[in-house]
Amino acid sequence: MSKLDRISIKICGESGQGINSIGEVVARALKKSGFYTFGYREYPSLIKGGYASVQIDFSDHPVNASSRETDVLVCFSRVAFHAYLPMLRTGGQVIHTVQMPQLSEEEQQLVIDKKIRIAYVGAYEIAQEIGGRSIMANSVMVGALWQLTGLVFPPLEDVVRGEFSTKPDYIEPNIKCLKKGFDSNLEGLSPLVINFPPDEKRKTDALLTGNHLVSLGAVACGVRAYFAYPMTPSSSILSYMADIYKETGMLVKQLDDEISVAQMAIGAMFMGTRALVATSGGGFDLMTESVTLSAMTETPFVCILAQRPGPATGLPTWTAASDLNLAVYSGHGEFTRLVIALSDSKSAYSVVQKAFDIAEKYQMPVIVLTEKQIAESLFQLDDMEGFFDVKRHLENDDRLKTLVSTDRFKITESGISPRWLPGQADATYVGNSDEHLTDGTLTEDAQTSLAMQSKRLRKLETLLLELPEPELIGPQNAKLTFVGWGSVKNTIDDVIAIWNEQHPKKSINFLHYEYVYPVKVEKLKELIRRKQSLVLLENNAFGQLGGLLTQQTGYLFSDKLLKFDGRPFFIEDVLNYLEGRLGD
């Protein structure tokens, strides 16, 4: 079966109409029917109004990213109807609740040219006829959509019953609405042609957002304190951590501002509790002085930096990967740090665990970059790969008995000094934000300051030796190599499967950077020596990873595919580029 075979469904309406909940129900029902799914959200920075959507792409093979165009549009509002009508593929179909939509001349021509078929469903009237509330029109429309899929009804019913398991009085009315929609007259429409078979194994897969996976990874590696100030797209980490704090025994605090958030976490880590924080670009701006405090006092610190388009408030509910420079260069003075970037569901779970291991081993700040596209997309996975044994990298009991105060910031070849917690040993030290001696006592002596600063900076060299080279995904001897980081990996995973199947003699691969600072470049240099065609692929305007790689190698990326309109890379964005670049 071709890797291009997939079907895309978009549910759209206003913010406040439960669009995301409907999308999750549809995704879970498709998964329960035996398919791979991927869910992508769009919504405005409004509590109510505007237009929002959830798109579910599904197939018989893993789906990691979205198509730009959709096969079916399920529409709940007039403004969403007009906004998303152009997104339909040729032969696309629309089910809507909008009474007498008025199409412009351009829209009428679009419908003719693309052979789009449209059907009205009186979902609100149907819901009221059976004694339901108007919000139950959502169930009517989901039922109508399910009729259009041609799939059997029980998996959908099971999902809806589970959705209302904590509200038993709502179960039967919603099931009645679901069945009414399933039996409704969709005149002029026809069932979708699903050319790929279901797989029984998919029915037990999990569907989780990137932020859920980050949270679970944090719990798995022993995080016991979470501090945050809500800021999209990191906010759902806070809400999920708050939901599970009883089961985990975790301290979860929403504080007044990001400065307090960072300093509470540093204080907790200083005393031995693994503490995590998460924010977005504007919040991280406020944290940067505290990040330098972590570096100077050599106190581990881990921050999730969930990117969105800026500057200023920018596009607060949309996606970008434009804060790499912020993570790498922010903060006054010069100090060591690690920057890691999430890319997919597996890394969302595992990278936060790696971050804490490195933060505590090297006693440095670690910034974990994610994006709205990763944070809020709905991923399907069959296991939770990437569990790491928790190592605190503290001095053991025997060593604690012999420690002296000057061991704490002892000058070493690796730059890493012994670390123990206050009260663990008789030896005491000062956690000083000023330059200091090996026991933390303040100093302004030039020679001592040089020695201490050099010691801390040597951690970067030691860390670089430990970090892996970027992964080359796809055939080793491809005709063209994309170079990138972050959520573009999901899109490229799908594109590699599609393009290489159709163009085996013009295959592509992807050099994927998970560890983005300090940056490893030997594999890239090898590609450069081979005169491989390289294309920089980034969700920002400057090509920020490209700039970092140029600093280290001198190589200038002349070919770039950059996107910075608040949207992720859809598979067509890259496929169209390849057609222009490598096509016949």
N, C-alpha and C positions, 0 to 999 in steps of 0.2 A: 504494500500500500504506500502511496506517495506521502512524503512528509509534508506536502502542501495541503493534504486533506485535513481540513478543520472547518468547524462551523462557529460563527460568532453571533452572539445575541447581546443586544444592548437594551437595558431597561433604563428609562429616563423620565424625569419629571422635575418638580421643584424641590429644593431643600426643605425638609420637614415632612415630605410625603412618604418617608420610609423606604426610599429607593435602595439604600445600601442593604437593608434587611431583606428586601425582595431578592436582590442579587445574590445574597448568601444562600437563601432558600433554593434558588434555581441552581446555583453551583453545587450545593450539597445533594440535590436531587439528581443532577447529572452524574456526579461522582458515584452516588448510590446505584445508578443505572449501569455503572461499569466503565465510565469514561475518565480520561485525564482532563483536568480543567485548569484554567488560570483566570483570575479575576482582577480587573483594573478599574479604579474609581476616578471619577472627575466630579468636583463639586466646587461651588463658589464659596467665598468667605462670608457667607450669610447663614443665619440660623434658619430663616425661611425665605423662599423666593428664589429668583434666578433660575438656573437649570443645572441639574446634576445627572450623573449617569453611573451605572455599573455595567461593565462589559465582561461577558463570560465567553472565552474561547474554549472549545472542547474538541477532543479527537481521541484516537486509539493509541496515541503515542504521547510522551511528555510534552506539555505546552508550557513554555517559560515566559512568553511575551505576547503582546496583543497585536492583532491586525488593525490597520487604520480603518478599514471598511468592515461593515457588518452585514449579516444575512437577514437578521430579523430585528426590528425596532419595536419595543413595547413602550408605549408613550402615555404618560399621565397628565401632561400639561401642554397648553398651547405653545408657550415659548420654547419648551423642549422639543416639541414636534418640529418647529421650524429650524431650530438649531441643529438637530441631528439628522434630519431628512437627507441632507447631502452626503452623509456618511455611509449610506446604503450602497451595497454592490449592485451590479446589474442583476435583475431578477429578484431583488430584495423585497421583503414583505413587511408591512406595518400593521400592528394592532394598537388601537388607540382609544382613549376615553373622551377625546375632544369633540364636542358637538359642533358640527358644521365648520370644520377648519377651512379657512380661505387661503387657497394657494396663490402665490404670486405667479405672474407669467413665467418667470424664470423657473419656479418650482414646478409648474405644470409641464414645462418642457423637459425638466429633469426626470419627472415621473415617466414621461413618454420615452425619452432616450434610454433610460435604464430599465424600462419595463417593470416599474415598481407597482406592486399591488397593495391596496390599502383597505382595511376593514375596521369599522367602528364596533366597539363592544360597549353596551350600556351597563358598565360594571357597577356604577353607583346605584342605579335603579334596581339591578339584580340583587345587590346586597341588601337593599332596603326591603325588597319584596319578600325575602325570606326572614325578615325580622332582624337582620344584622345591622351593624353600624357602618357608616360611610367608609371608614378605614378598611373595612373588609372587602371593599372593591379591589384592593391589592390581591387578595386571594382569588377573586374572580378572574383577574387578568393573568395571574400565574397559571390557573387552570386552562385558560384559553391558549396561552403560550404552549402549555404541555400538549394540548391537542395538536398544535402545529408541528411539534417535534415528531409526532407519531410514536412516541415511546409509551410504554405501559404505565398505568396510573399508580399502582401501589408504592413504588419508591418515593414518588412525590408526596403521597398521603403520609407515609411514614415520617418524612422530614418535617412536614407541617405539624404533625402530632407532637414530634419532639420539640419543635420550636415553641409550642405553647404548653409544654409539660408542667411549667410552674404556674400556669393560669388555666386550670382544667375547665373552667366555665366558658372559655373562648375556643376550645378545641372543636366541638361539634359545629357551631355556627361557621367557623372558618372552613371546615371540611365540606359543609353544604355549599358554601360559596365556591370553593375549589371545584367541586363536581359540576356546579352550574356553569362555571367558565369552561370546564373541559367539554361539556355538552353543547356549548353555545354555537350559533351559526356563524361561521367565518366565511361568509359568501365571497367568492372570488379568490380566496387564498387556497393554497394546497400544502399538504404536509412536506416538511423538509426531506430532502433525499440524503440520508446518512449512509455514506458509502463505506464506513468503517465499523467493525464489530465491537461490541462491548467486551469487557474483560472482568470476570468475577473477582479477581484479586483487587481491583480498584475500589470495590465497594467498602473496604475497611480502611482505606487511606484516610489520613487526616487533612483537614483544610484549615490553614492557619495563616495569619498575616505575618509579615516580617517583624513587626513589633511584638507580637505574641512570642515568636521564636527567640527574639533577643531576651525577652523576659524569662523564658524557660531556660535559656542558656545561662543567664545570670544566677537563677536559682540553683541550677546544676553545679555551678562552680563555687557555691558557698556564699554568695552575696546575701548579707543579712541586714542591710540598711539601704534604702532607696530615697534619695532626696531630689525634688524637682519643683520647678514652677511651670505650669502648663504652657506649652508652645507647640503648635502644629509644625511638623508632623510627629513630634515625639510624645504628644499628650496621651495616646492610648497605652504607652508603657506605664505611665503613672496610674491610669484607671485600672489596668489589668493587675498591676502589683498590689493596688489597694483591694482588689477583689479577692486575692489569694493570700493576703497577709496572715490570716489566721492559720491556714494550712502550712505556710512556710515559716511562721514565727518571725517574719521580717518586720523591721521598723520601716514604715512608709510615711513620709512627711512631705506635704506641699508647703513650701516656704514662701516668704514675701517677695523674693527676687533671686536672680541667678547668682549674685555675689554670695548671699547666704548659703545657697545650695552648694556651691563649690567648697566653701570654707567648712561647712558641716561635714562634707564628705572627707576632706583632708583631715579634719579632726578625728573622725571615726577611724580612718585608715591608720593614723598615727597611733591610735590606741589599740589597733589590731582587728577591727571589724571591717570585713570587706564591704565597701560602700560604693554604690553606683549612682551616677547622675546622668541626665539626658536633657538636651535642649535643642534649639535651632540656632541659626547663625547669629541673630540679634542677641540671644541669650548668652551665646559663647563669647561674644564681644565683651560682655560684662564679666565673664569668668576669667579673662586672660591674665589679670594680675595675680589671681589665685593660682593659675597654672604655673606661673613663674615661682610662686611660693613653694609649690610641690617640688619643682626642680631644685631650688636652692636648699630646701630642708631634706631633700632626698626621701620624700614621703610619697608612696605610690598613690596614683590618682587615675581613675578611668572615667572618661566622659563620652557618652554617645552624642555625636553631633549630627542631628537629622537635618539634612540640607533641604532648602527650598529656594526659589528664585529671589534674589535681592536686586539692587541694594534697598536699604530701608525696609519697609514692610513688604515691598515687592509683590509677589504673588503668593500669599501665605498658605494657600491650599493646593499649590501645584508643585511640580517637581523640577529639580535641577541637581547637577553635581558641580557646583561652582564655588564650594568652600574649601577646596583642597589647599589653596594658598593661605587661607585663613588658618587652617589647622597646622600647616607647616611653619608659617612665619609669624604668627601672632605672639604677642608677649614681648616685654622689653628685656634687653640684654640677650645673651647667647646661652643656650642651654640645650640639653638633650631631651628628645621626645621621640615617641613612636606614633606613626599615623597608619592605621589599618582601615581598609574599606570593605564594607559588606558588598556582596554582589547578588546573592541568591538565597534561597531558603536554607540551604545547608550552612552557608557562611553566617547567616543571621543567628543561628544557634551556636556555632562553634567559635566564631571570632571573639565574642565577648569573653569566652573562657580563656582564649589565648591572650587577650588583652590583660586580664588580671594576672596571669602567670608571668608575663613579661614585666608588667608594672611593678610587681613585688620582687621579682628577681633582680631587676635593674634599678629599682627605687626611683622611678621616673614617671612623668605624666604620659598617658597613652590616650590618644584621641581616636575614637572609632567612628568613621564616617558612614552614614547611611543616607538614604534619600526617601522622599515621599513615595516614590515609585516602589521601593522595597518595603518601606514601613507599613504601607496600607494596602498593598496588593495581596490577593488571596492565593496562596501557594498550596499545591497538593503534594503530599509526601507520604511515603510508606514507612519511614522509620526516622529516628532522631540521631543521625550519624554525627560523630564528632564530640563524644564525651571525653573529657580529660581528667586525669587524677589531679586532685587539688594539692598543690605544693605551695606552702606559704613562704618558703625561702628565708625562714628565720633561723637564728642560731639554735642548735640542739641543746639538750639539757646539760650534757657534759661540758660543752663550750661555755655555757652561761656562767659556770662557776669560776672561769679564769678570765672573763672579760674585764677590761679596764676602760675607763671613760674615753680614752683616745682611740679606742678601736672603732667607735661609731662612724667616724668619717675618715678612717685610716686611708692613707694614700696607697693605692694598689695599682698594679700594672693594668688590670682590667677596668679600673674605675669603680668597681663595685666594692663597697665596704661592708663589714658585718652589720647586721640589723637585728635588733631585739626590741621588745616592747617595754614601755615604762613599767617598772615593777617586776620584770622577769629576772633581773640580775641586780646584784649590789651596785654594779657600775651605773653611773648616771651620766647624762649628757644634756646639752642644751639644743633644742630645736630652734635654731636662730635663722631669721630671714636675712640678716646681715651676713656679709662674708665672715667666715669663722675658721677657727683652728680645728684640729681633728676631734676635739671633744665638744665642739659647738660654740666655744667661747669666741666672742666678737674679736675681729682683727681688721686692721687697715694696712698692715704691712705689705709692701709690694711683692716681695719674694714669696711670702706665704700665700697671698691672694692668687698669684700666678700658679702656684703648685696646686691649690685647691680647685681652682677653675679648670685647670688642665686635667686633673683627676676626674672631675665630673664629665668633661667633654670626651674623655677616652671611652666612656660607656657606649658612645655612638659607634666607635670603631669595633668594639667587642660585640655589640648587638648586630652590626652589619654582617659579621662572620657567621652568626647564628641563623640569620634570616634566609629563607629559601629564595631561589631565583623565581621570576614569574613563570606561570604555567603556560605552555604552548598547547592550545586546544585545537584539535583537528589534525589533518594529515601533516606530517613533518615537512614534506616537500611541496607545499602548496604554491600556487602561482602568486598569491597576494596574501599579505598578513595585516590584519587589523591590530592595532595596539590601543588598549584602553583599560578602564577600571570601572568599578561600580556596577550599576544596573544594566549598562550596555551589554554585559556578559549574557544576561538572559536573552536579549534580542539576538545576539550573535550565535548563541547556542542553537536557536531555531533556524536562523539564516544559514548556518553551516550545513545543517541537515537538509534543508530545502535546496540550496544552491548546488552543493556538491553532488546531490543525487541527480540533478538535472544537467550539471556541467562538470562531469568527472575529470575532464582534461583541463579545466580552468578552476580548480579547487581553491578554496580559501581556508585560512586558519586564523587564530586569535591569540595574541600574546596578552595574557591577563595578569594585571598587577593587583594583588590583594594587599601586600605590604608596599605602601606608596612612599613612605619616608621613615628611615633612610632607604634609598632606592638601590636595588641591585640591577646591574646593567650588562653583565657578561653575556647573557642569552641574547639581549638586544644587539650588542656589539657583534656577536656571531652572525646575526641576520644582516647587519649592515655590511660586514666583510663579504658576505655572499651576494651582496647587491640585490637583496630581496626587496620586492615592491612593498613598501610600508605605508599604511594609511592610519593616521591618528583618528580615533573615534571617541568623542567625549560629549557629554551633555552640558557643555558650557561654551562660552564665546571665545575665550582666550586659549583653549587647549592647554589647560594648566598642568596636566601630567606631562604633556609634550615639552613644556617649558622646563620642567624639572629634569626630564631626560636629556634635553639639550645641554643643560648646565653640566651634566655628568659625562656626556659623550661628545659634545660638539656637533652632533648630528641635528640638522634642521629638517623637520617634517614639512615637506613641500605639499604633500597630499593630506588633506584633513576633511573629515566629515563631522561637523559640529552642529549641535542643535541646542537652542536656548530660548524656546518659546513657552517654557513651562510644561511642555509635554515630553513624555519619554520617547525613545526611538521605537517606532512601530516596525514590524518586519518589512513592510513595503519601503520604508525610508532607506534601508540598507540594500534591499533587493533591487530597487530602482537605480541606486548608485552603481551597483555591480553591473546591471544591464548596460548602463552608459559607459562603464569603464572596461568591462571584459566581454560584453555581449557581442554577438555577431554583427 
